[in-house]
Amino acid sequence: MQLTLQQKLDKFHARPFSWSQFSSFRYDKKKWYDSYILDIKQSSVELTFGSWAGKRLETDPDFIPQVPRHNKMEMPFKVVFGDMTIVGYADSFCTITNRKLLEYKTGVKKWDKKRVDEHGQLTMYALMNYITNKIAPEDMEIQLVWLPTKKKVTGDFHEAIDFIEPIEKNLKIFKTKRTMTDIVKFGAEIKEVYREMEEYLQNTL
């Protein structure tokens, strides 16, 4: 069934705004449209493995115990921001202080300090934490844990993903900071992307 423009806009406005939407639109507008408007689900071995690893870290404290954890796993954030609702789930968060946040990443592509410092997802979480708990980002302890992975071919010639062993020696923990200026700029970028999404829908048959 082909959606009318109004149906597409209604569906778009009804869905809370998330980092996955933001990054998908920035990366490939057509894939964003297919996924978030037409509900054409997209996956890959990398995404499937990352989801599995994240769930295991969340639910099993004995899984890779060298990975730091705070008291709340999959911390939900939901804030009103202008005319939209923003949602997100921080991988690990300290609800005792509201000042400590951890994000876990698997992947073949290398993470380094520069990439972590520029990663918008962490900035979005700092923005939502400020709106929710009034904690300035300068007062937060933000870390990203990278668990490097590799591609391999299974016995039946399918592509698969696995950790680079030994996991505990290859994982990397990066400390990063955000500022009030960072979250203000990112807030403006969110509003701009939201406007571009609406414009894209209006111009897509």
C-alpha positions, -999 to +999 in steps of 0.1 A: +000+000+000+014+034-010+012+060+017-002+095+011+019+124+021-003+131+051+000+095+062+038+096+059+040+129+079+016+116+106+037+084+110+069+105+111+055+129+137+041+101+159+075+084+162+099+097+189+132+109+176+162+088+183+199+086+176+193+057+152+170+079+132+194+107+132+224+087+121+204+067+095+192+099+078+227+114+079+242+082+063+216+074+037+182+092+033+167+065+012+175+037+037+161+059+065+129+063+045+126+026+038+133+017+074+114+044+094+085+052+071+079+021+050+089-003+078+113-023+056+135-038+082+173-038+075+199-059+092+234-072+088+257-097+105+274-068+122+241-054+136+229-088+147+262-095+165+262-061+181+227-065+194+235-099+208+266-086+226+248-056+240+220-078+254+245-102+269+264-074+286+232-060+299+219-093+314+250-113+324+274-096+348+299-125+343+301-119+305+334-102+298+337-089+334+365-066+324+339-044+308+329-017+333+292-014+343+272+011+363+241+002+384+215+008+356+219-011+323+199+002+293+190+034+310+159+049+292+158+086+285+127+104+271+126+142+269+105+168+252+126+190+230+108+218+211+081+202+191+095+167+193+101+139+218+136+124+219+142+089+232+174+069+239+188+040+259+222+045+274+240+012+276+250+018+313+243+047+336+248+056+372+214+066+386+230+073+420+249+103+408+233+108+373+268+117+363+284+085+348+276+071+314+290+042+295+284+032+259+295-001+244+305-007+208+314-037+188+328-035+153+355-040+128+360-003+122+385+012+146+375+035+174+400+061+185+399+091+208+390+115+180+361+094+168+348+090+203+351+128+210+331+135+178+305+107+184+270+124+184+253+096+203+272+105+234+264+142+229+227+133+225+228+114+258+245+143+276+218+166+262+190+143+274+206+139+308+209+177+311+172+182+303+162+153+327+186+157+356+200+192+351+235+178+352+259+199+331+279+177+306+311+191+320+302+174+353+296+140+337+320+110+334+315+097+299+332+066+285+330+044+254+341+008+255+351-007+221+351-045+218+369-051+184+355-077+161+366-095+130+348-111+101+351-148+094+336-174+071+318-203+087+320-239+076+289-235+054+305-204+037+284-178+055+299-146+068+300-142+105+313-118+132+333-127+163+354-109+189+391-106+185+406-128+211+416-125+238+387-101+244+400-087+277+433-077+262+419-061+230+390-041+244+396-004+246+381+021+270+380+058+260+372+087+282+356+117+266+340+150+276+311+171+264+303+208+272+272+230+273+283+244+240+284+209+225+249+200+236+235+234+225+251+230+190+238+194+188+203+205+198+203+229+169+215+201+146+187+178+158+162+205+149+178+210+115+178+173+108+142+170+118+133+198+094+152+181+066+134+149+073+100+166+069+112+182+037+125+149+024+091+133+030+073+161+012+095+157-018+094+119-019+067+102-040 
